[in-house]
Amino acid sequence: HCSRMDVDGGVDGPGAERVLCCECAVPIAPNAVNMCAVCLQTNYDIGAGISKQVQQNTCRGCERFERRDGTWAAVEPESKELLALLLRKPRGLTAVRLIDASYIWTEPHSRRIKLKLTVQKEVAAAAVLQQSFVVEYVLSNKQCNTCQRREAKDTWVAVVQMRQKVPHKRTFFWLEQLILKHRAHVDTVNIVQQRDGLDFFFEARAHAEKLVSFLESVAPVRTKNSKQLLAQDTHTGKGRYKFTFSSEVLPICRDDLLWLPLATARTLGNLSQLVLCSKMSNVIHVLDPRSLQTAELQPLNYWKAPFKASMSKPQLVEFVVLDVEFEEATGRQNAQSRARPSGAKFVRGEQLRLAEVTVARREDFGANDRTFCTVSHLGNVLKVGDYVWGYNVASSSLAGDLNQEDADRLPEVLLVKKSYSERRRKPRRRHWKLQQLAKENEPGVQRGRKMDYTDYDAEYEEFLQELEEDPSMRAQINLYRDPEVLPPARIAAAANAAAVSAQVTPVAPVQTVPALSAPFASADSDDGSDVDADADANDDDGRDEPDDDFPEVGLEELIDDLTLGADEGDEEGLCWTPGAPVAKGDDPVAVPRLMSPEEAAVAAAQVPQFTLPEGNDVKFYF
């Protein structure tokens, strides 16, 4: 310890008068108490009432420090913010004047923080004593409230219950990919899979409201909210609540056959009551396949007169196309159904054209001579010999639910989309994969309700096939390269081929490997280097010509898989490496542009935050 006494009016010099200290008789300059500095320190210890050892709580989960008022702060070691936090902890420090504070180095594993403090205090009239001492802080572990709620998964503040009353999970597969791409799940403390939907648990009400806003922008949902009082302070009137948001997705899915109520059809421009659901966004897109008339049904109008799908995807029947004859369309239909250019591939929802198609059930083909003639919107897609999915309306229960006049106007068959079942007959491994949310489906969490997973794999496979058939769906989500199927050598070879076509400098390949052109890798190949190119030439029906319209997922649509968890901020895996294909024009499925190492480092350092889609022209189709 060191001490110094400042006295007003004291003169110290060669010719100054000197007096003896009243305690030790040492000659000193005159002061108010006539004591030397050593005697002052002996009689007056200004640091006696200050705690020299203080306990400081820290959280091992988030590495935050506890303040004196019980709140928690995230501060850096040996920072000014940490110093200000620590100076509020010792008792008695407010009774003196703090002059200086500094850190003293300690071993990192010692769990100690030492501060050297210099304080001043007036011990007598016009006598100010200054003293320096060391305060030691002992670090102890204590879980903060946030980490406690995160570890105890049953403790939450708000929950979003997303439901859809349909017998399948195709809609949730799609919404899961949108949530992953836009990082709408980063604030969740737990995700529980229920029998008819998902539950998202949050530790703040604002986080739940953000997810509800996101769901309303990408899907037709109806949201209701409620709150439950847990505890209340009778003196202040403040209470603690739990909030529940119930978001119900409309029970209509893509490719469903709908019979609209008469009032609803009139509000949509006198649309035919028998329509197909062509796609779903935050509204319902319907299509009249016999006139190519389209409309958008708002969720609010649907709930005014709700209805269910007359026929859904499990009721689809596979037909064989026997004949296709184009019909003369009106001027509006001609504008919608321009002729497809040579070599162009059909994109679902575009280039529609009316045609009279003669089909027969595939299972009856060759067994009987029964055929069906119907008007379809797939004139530019189908050709003789193709397979097509459709609804056998004549044998359904829809006619029994209508009056005789409406039942007589129903077609026998209504075609929906082209079928690629013949090409998919031989299983192949995909060279891409999707991410999934970390969901909890333990029986104890389900509160006694039995979960049925018998059809999960089949429904997920159907969802993957829909992604292959529709590039507009793939453009809205992230598809990741499967390293088990596509080795780096194959990626380098494909990147060189794209670099040459784009007139950029190619990268040096690891080894000479032919570029991958088939949509899937061979099923019996361990590393994906061998592709069964003639797998479709050896089919049992003797077809040697491949289908040019068979859906393919190109390498330029894939990105490298993430090495970190989905809820971590580092998006390093999303940076495209040099030599990758370059995005051209406004292609919706193009990959990010070629980045230099400096740009890639800057992009990797930025942590993307979850934001809602901006603008009214952004639509998410599923």
Beta strands, then each sheet from edge to edge (+ up, - down):
strand 1: 3-7
strand 2: 19-20
strand 3: 27-28
strand 4: 53-58
strand 5: 65-66
strand 6: 72-73
strand 7: 97-104
strand 8: 112-124
strand 9: 127-141
strand 10: 158-163
strand 11: 188-194
strand 12: 197-202
strand 13: 221-232
strand 14: 239-249
strand 15: 257-259
strand 16: 274-280
strand 17: 284-288
strand 18: 293-297
strand 19: 317-326
strand 20: 355-361
strand 21: 372-376
strand 22: 387-392
strand 23: 413-419
strand 24: 429-430
strand 25: 432-433
strand 26: 479-481
strand 27: 520-521
strand 28: 558-559
sheet 1: 1+ 9- 4-
sheet 2: 1+ 9- 8+ 7-
sheet 3: 2+ 3-
sheet 4: 5+ 6-
sheet 5: 11+ 12- 10+ 14+ 13-
sheet 6: 15+ 16- 17+ 18-
sheet 7: 21+ 20- 19+ 22- 23+
sheet 8: 24+ 27-
sheet 9: 25+ 26- 28-
end
